[in-house]
């Protein structure tokens, strides 16, 4: 079995998109949250690679992927995912995304549903930003350009990581900050602007007709159980699971539990 990480660069429109692939078997694509990168998934991916070929892109503006020109819109993210799949010679696969990864998957579904074998929507939500949330994102974008990223990253930790993780796993806190620090002020600003402009996906939910796993953390204060329940009500036949002692970064915080849920789900659809 090939467990070596490959580093492949896929030229996507105006940005260079980097992804890693590990393991052999049926493909699965894992999309990380903002403001992290593919490393977010490595504890889970290393376990899944015993049975699957796991593909881990850095979304544009994150990790080692380029930003391109202007805001990192959901349209651009969806096109990048399609190009990564082309480059990896994956026609159709399960796709699993956390937070912004979920937002990108709603757009990918609207554009490329024939390539989606199954969906995992983790710690994400379907509605567009409220006017207040949109204004906060745009203000944060301006603030990082003026003041740098560190105050923003520090302020995000209590929102992204659950109380249990923050109190008992300083290594995971440090690891999250390390991932974040790969993003420049411009990266953060343009990704925030892209999220602020994302379309509402509530009407998209009822069109989803592939096996769908919904995951949240019981300590997620950003997109917790209420948002997961809303998606569950509108996606026919979806399965909702809550990871205990986890916040918005639930697969990072509780990888063993995430592996168990994802293996069960993927083994059922592959």
Secondary structure by P-SEA (a helix, b strand, c coil): cccbbbbbbbbcccbbbbbccccccbbbbbbbccccccccaaaaaaaaccccbbbbbccccccccccccccccaaaaaaaaaaaaaaacccbbbbbbccaaaaaaaaaaacccccccbbbbcccccccccaaaaaaaaaaaaaaaccccaaaaaaacccccccccccccaaaaaaaaaaaacccaaaaaaaaaaaaacccccccccccccbbbbbbbcccccccaaaaaaaaacccbbbbbbbcccccccccccaaaaaaaaaaaaaacc
